[in-house]
Amino acid sequence: MPKTILAVDDSPSMRRMVQFALKSGGYDVVEAVDGHDGLDKARRHQAHLVLTDQNMPRMTGLELIQSLRGMPEYQSVPILMLTTESSDEMKSQGRAAGATGWLVKPFDPQRLLDIVRKVIG
């Protein structure tokens, strides 16, 4: 049974690229259009990994991570930030919120798959 990845990004084209890369690697993908939608989908679909953007309307990626880490079923699920934000300060805030790792956009689809495989197999 394929592992499920929750992909949260307000950009439809970015969600399509992420979904294409992950599906080609054999993963199921649940898409969410922002942090609120991501939280709702996380409650309805148990994901093995969450990929989230940082800069989104209504709820940022850091806020989403903090909310997910407050849920017992997501305390140990890997969460990767996939964002244009790359400052050391933002990465530090991500780690403090509970992010497992960080990928900078634009991303290489093969690198994304390699990292996902390392994190969840």
Phi and psi in degrees as GROMACS dihedral restraints (atoms count N, CA, C in turn):
[ dihedral_restraints ]
;  ai    aj    ak    al  type     phi  dphi    fc
    3     4     5     6     1   -65.8    20    10
    4     5     6     7     1   149.4    20    10
    6     7     8     9     1   -80.0    20    10
    7     8     9    10     1   149.1    20    10
    9    10    11    12     1  -102.8    20    10
   10    11    12    13     1   133.9    20    10
   12    13    14    15     1  -119.8    20    10
   13    14    15    16     1   129.8    20    10
   15    16    17    18     1   -92.8    20    10
   16    17    18    19     1   118.4    20    10
   18    19    20    21     1  -109.6    20    10
   19    20    21    22     1   116.9    20    10
   21    22    23    24     1  -115.9    20    10
   22    23    24    25     1   114.3    20    10
   24    25    26    27     1  -159.8    20    10
   25    26    27    28     1   138.7    20    10
   27    28    29    30     1   -80.0    20    10
   28    29    30    31     1    -7.9    20    10
   30    31    32    33     1   -93.6    20    10
   31    32    33    34     1   115.6    20    10
   33    34    35    36     1   -58.5    20    10
   34    35    36    37     1   -38.7    20    10
   36    37    38    39     1   -68.0    20    10
   37    38    39    40     1   -36.7    20    10
   39    40    41    42     1   -67.0    20    10
   40    41    42    43     1   -42.2    20    10
   42    43    44    45     1   -60.7    20    10
   43    44    45    46     1   -40.2    20    10
   45    46    47    48     1   -62.8    20    10
   46    47    48    49     1   -44.2    20    10
   48    49    50    51     1   -64.3    20    10
   49    50    51    52     1   -43.0    20    10
   51    52    53    54     1   -64.1    20    10
   52    53    54    55     1   -46.3    20    10
   54    55    56    57     1   -61.0    20    10
   55    56    57    58     1   -44.3    20    10
   57    58    59    60     1   -59.8    20    10
   58    59    60    61     1   -46.7    20    10
   60    61    62    63     1   -62.6    20    10
   61    62    63    64     1   -46.4    20    10
   63    64    65    66     1   -71.0    20    10
   64    65    66    67     1   -40.2    20    10
   66    67    68    69     1   -65.1    20    10
   67    68    69    70     1   -35.7    20    10
   69    70    71    72     1   -65.6    20    10
   70    71    72    73     1   -22.9    20    10
   72    73    74    75     1   -89.2    20    10
   73    74    75    76     1     2.1    20    10
   75    76    77    78     1    92.3    20    10
   76    77    78    79     1    13.3    20    10
   78    79    80    81     1   -97.2    20    10
   79    80    81    82     1   149.5    20    10
   81    82    83    84     1   -84.2    20    10
   82    83    84    85     1   143.0    20    10
   84    85    86    87     1  -126.4    20    10
   85    86    87    88     1   130.0    20    10
   87    88    89    90     1  -109.3    20    10
   88    89    90    91     1   124.8    20    10
   90    91    92    93     1   -99.0    20    10
   91    92    93    94     1   146.7    20    10
   93    94    95    96     1  -136.4    20    10
   94    95    96    97     1   142.9    20    10
   96    97    98    99     1   -88.4    20    10
   97    98    99   100     1   -13.4    20    10
   99   100   101   102     1  -167.1    20    10
  100   101   102   103     1  -179.1    20    10
  102   103   104   105     1   -61.9    20    10
  103   104   105   106     1   -40.7    20    10
  105   106   107   108     1   -62.7    20    10
  106   107   108   109     1   -45.0    20    10
  108   109   110   111     1   -64.0    20    10
  109   110   111   112     1   -39.1    20    10
  111   112   113   114     1   -61.8    20    10
  112   113   114   115     1   -41.8    20    10
  114   115   116   117     1   -64.3    20    10
  115   116   117   118     1   -42.8    20    10
  117   118   119   120     1   -62.3    20    10
  118   119   120   121     1   -45.8    20    10
  120   121   122   123     1   -67.4    20    10
  121   122   123   124     1   -34.6    20    10
  123   124   125   126     1   -63.6    20    10
  124   125   126   127     1   -33.7    20    10
  126   127   128   129     1   -71.3    20    10
  127   128   129   130     1   -30.3    20    10
  129   130   131   132     1   -93.8    20    10
  130   131   132   133     1   -22.2    20    10
  132   133   134   135     1  -132.0    20    10
  133   134   135   136     1   117.0    20    10
  135   136   137   138     1   -74.2    20    10
  136   137   138   139     1   112.2    20    10
  138   139   140   141     1   -91.8    20    10
  139   140   141   142     1   149.3    20    10
  141   142   143   144     1   -86.7    20    10
  142   143   144   145     1   -18.2    20    10
  144   145   146   147     1  -158.2    20    10
  145   146   147   148     1   146.7    20    10
  147   148   149   150     1  -119.8    20    10
  148   149   150   151     1   131.3    20    10
  150   151   152   153     1  -111.8    20    10
  151   152   153   154     1   125.7    20    10
  153   154   155   156     1  -136.5    20    10
  154   155   156   157     1   144.2    20    10
  156   157   158   159     1   -76.8    20    10
  157   158   159   160     1   164.6    20    10
  159   160   161   162     1   -94.0    20    10
  160   161   162   163     1   -54.1    20    10
  162   163   164   165     1   -88.7    20    10
  163   164   165   166     1    98.3    20    10
  165   166   167   168     1  -138.0    20    10
  166   167   168   169     1   153.6    20    10
  168   169   170   171     1   -70.6    20    10
  169   170   171   172     1   156.5    20    10
  171   172   173   174     1    73.5    20    10
  172   173   174   175     1   -41.2    20    10
  174   175   176   177     1  -157.3    20    10
  175   176   177   178     1   123.7    20    10
  177   178   179   180     1   -74.5    20    10
  178   179   180   181     1   168.3    20    10
  180   181   182   183     1   -61.4    20    10
  181   182   183   184     1   -39.5    20    10
  183   184   185   186     1   -63.6    20    10
  184   185   186   187     1   -40.9    20    10
  186   187   188   189     1   -65.1    20    10
  187   188   189   190     1   -38.9    20    10
  189   190   191   192     1   -62.6    20    10
  190   191   192   193     1   -45.6    20    10
  192   193   194   195     1   -59.6    20    10
  193   194   195   196     1   -46.3    20    10
  195   196   197   198     1   -59.7    20    10
  196   197   198   199     1   -40.9    20    10
  198   199   200   201     1   -66.3    20    10
  199   200   201   202     1   -43.5    20    10
  201   202   203   204     1   -63.9    20    10
  202   203   204   205     1   -41.6    20    10
  204   205   206   207     1   -66.0    20    10
  205   206   207   208     1   -19.4    20    10
  207   208   209   210     1   -80.1    20    10
  208   209   210   211     1    -9.0    20    10
  210   211   212   213     1   -96.3    20    10
  211   212   213   214     1   127.3    20    10
  213   214   215   216     1   -51.9    20    10
  214   215   216   217     1   -38.6    20    10
  216   217   218   219     1   -74.1    20    10
  217   218   219   220     1    -8.8    20    10
  219   220   221   222     1  -118.5    20    10
  220   221   222   223     1    10.4    20    10
  222   223   224   225     1   -67.0    20    10
  223   224   225   226     1   -29.3    20    10
  225   226   227   228     1  -116.7    20    10
  226   227   228   229     1     5.9    20    10
  228   229   230   231     1   -75.7    20    10
  229   230   231   232     1   130.7    20    10
  231   232   233   234     1   -62.4    20    10
  232   233   234   235     1   138.8    20    10
  234   235   236   237     1  -129.1    20    10
  235   236   237   238     1   121.2    20    10
  237   238   239   240     1  -110.1    20    10
  238   239   240   241     1   133.6    20    10
  240   241   242   243     1   -85.0    20    10
  241   242   243   244     1   130.5    20    10
  243   244   245   246     1  -123.2    20    10
  244   245   246   247     1    98.0    20    10
  246   247   248   249     1  -149.8    20    10
  247   248   249   250     1   165.0    20    10
  249   250   251   252     1   -80.1    20    10
  250   251   252   253     1   -15.8    20    10
  252   253   254   255     1   -70.9    20    10
  253   254   255   256     1   125.9    20    10
  255   256   257   258     1  -137.0    20    10
  256   257   258   259     1    10.4    20    10
  258   259   260   261     1   -70.4    20    10
  259   260   261   262     1   152.4    20    10
  261   262   263   264     1   -61.2    20    10
  262   263   264   265     1   -36.6    20    10
  264   265   266   267     1   -62.7    20    10
  265   266   267   268     1   -43.7    20    10
  267   268   269   270     1   -67.0    20    10
  268   269   270   271     1   -39.5    20    10
  270   271   272   273     1   -63.9    20    10
  271   272   273   274     1   -38.6    20    10
  273   274   275   276     1   -63.7    20    10
  274   275   276   277     1   -43.0    20    10
  276   277   278   279     1   -62.9    20    10
  277   278   279   280     1   -37.6    20    10
  279   280   281   282     1   -63.0    20    10
  280   281   282   283     1   -45.9    20    10
  282   283   284   285     1   -61.5    20    10
  283   284   285   286     1   -42.7    20    10
  285   286   287   288     1   -63.4    20    10
  286   287   288   289     1   -33.8    20    10
  288   289   290   291     1   -76.0    20    10
  289   290   291   292     1   -20.8    20    10
  291   292   293   294     1   118.5    20    10
  292   293   294   295     1    12.3    20    10
  294   295   296   297     1   -67.2    20    10
  295   296   297   298     1   139.9    20    10
  297   298   299   300     1   -83.0    20    10
  298   299   300   301     1   -35.7    20    10
  300   301   302   303     1  -160.8    20    10
  301   302   303   304     1  -179.9    20    10
  303   304   305   306     1  -143.0    20    10
  304   305   306   307     1   129.0    20    10
  306   307   308   309     1  -125.1    20    10
  307   308   309   310     1   138.9    20    10
  309   310   311   312     1  -101.3    20    10
  310   311   312   313     1   135.1    20    10
  312   313   314   315     1   -80.7    20    10
  313   314   315   316     1   149.4    20    10
  315   316   317   318     1   -70.3    20    10
  316   317   318   319     1   151.4    20    10
  318   319   320   321     1  -111.6    20    10
  319   320   321   322     1   155.0    20    10
  321   322   323   324     1   -91.2    20    10
  322   323   324   325     1   121.0    20    10
  324   325   326   327     1   -53.5    20    10
  325   326   327   328     1   -39.5    20    10
  327   328   329   330     1   -67.9    20    10
  328   329   330   331     1   -38.3    20    10
  330   331   332   333     1   -64.3    20    10
  331   332   333   334     1   -40.7    20    10
  333   334   335   336     1   -59.2    20    10
  334   335   336   337     1   -47.6    20    10
  336   337   338   339     1   -62.0    20    10
  337   338   339   340     1   -41.4    20    10
  339   340   341   342     1   -60.5    20    10
  340   341   342   343     1   -43.8    20    10
  342   343   344   345     1   -67.5    20    10
  343   344   345   346     1   -43.7    20    10
  345   346   347   348     1   -60.0    20    10
  346   347   348   349     1   -43.9    20    10
  348   349   350   351     1   -62.4    20    10
  349   350   351   352     1   -38.3    20    10
  351   352   353   354     1   -65.0    20    10
  352   353   354   355     1   -37.1    20    10
  354   355   356   357     1   -80.7    20    10
  355   356   357   358     1   -42.4    20    10
  357   358   359   360     1  -125.3    20    10
  358   359   360   361     1    -1.6    20    10
